Amino acid sequence: MLLQTDLRRRITLPPTTGIKPGDALDLEVLEDGRILLIPVEPVPRHQLWAWTAECKQAITASLADARPSTVVETEEQADKTAKRWAGED
């Protein structure tokens, strides 16, 4: 597909790309001069902590944990559960 830029170096993408007005794109210029547009979903700054490699590994490990869930309703139960998880019981 051949596209031409306007005076401000803009291009119009056809609707068949699936990219809609307002979508976020990552633009990457490759070493050979090709331009790669990658649709992205921006993550709000206050949620970035959840996207670290360590956090993703912890979530994956927790989903694979076969131990049953525990309902904690009192402070004493919370202390007991925390000690059990820390291996102090």
N, C-alpha and C positions, 0 to 999 in steps of 0.2 A: 504494500500500500504506500503510495507516495503522498506525503504531506508537505505543505509549504508554510513557513513561518510568516507572521505578519510583521509590521514595523516594530512591534515590541518583542519579537522573537517568540510569540505564542503560537501554539498549534491547537487545532480542534480535533479531539478524538471522536471517532464514530461511535454511535450508541452500541454497536455490537461488541465493544470491548468490555461492557458491563460496568465501566467507571461512570459514576454519576457526579453532577455538580456538588462540590463540597467534600468529596472523598479525599482522604489523605493518601499521598503517594510519596514513595522514596525514590529519588532520582539518582541513578548511579552512572557515571561516565566510565566506561571500560577503557583499558589501555589502548585498544585498537580504535577508539573513537566512537564506538557504538554507545547508545544511550539506553539504559534499562529503567523502565518505570515499574515499581513494585507497590501494589496496593498494601496499605498498612492500617492497623487499628491502633490509634494512639492510646497510650496508657496514661491516665491522670497521674501527676507527680506524686500525690499522696498514696498511690497504689504501687509505686515502683518497687517497694521492698518485696512484694510478692513475686516479682519476676526475676529475682536473682537465682543463680544456679543452685545455691545452697537451699533456698526455700523450695524450689521445684523438687529437689531430691528428697527433702523432708516430707513434702506432700505425697510424693510417690511412695515413699516408705510407709507413711501412715496409712495409705489406702491398702497396702499389702499386709498390714498388721492383722493377724488373726484373733487378737484378743478382743473380747466383747467390750462394747461401749459401757461407760460408767456414768450414771446420773449423779451429779454432786449438788446437794441442796443446802448443806450447812457448811460453816467454816471448818468445823472439825472434819467433815468428810473431805473437804478440799485439802486440808493438811495431810490427812492419811493418804489420799491419792497421790499428792505431790511426793511424799516420802517413798511410796511404793515405786513411782516412776523413777525416782532418783536412786533406787536400790538401797534405801536406808531402813526399810522395814524388816 
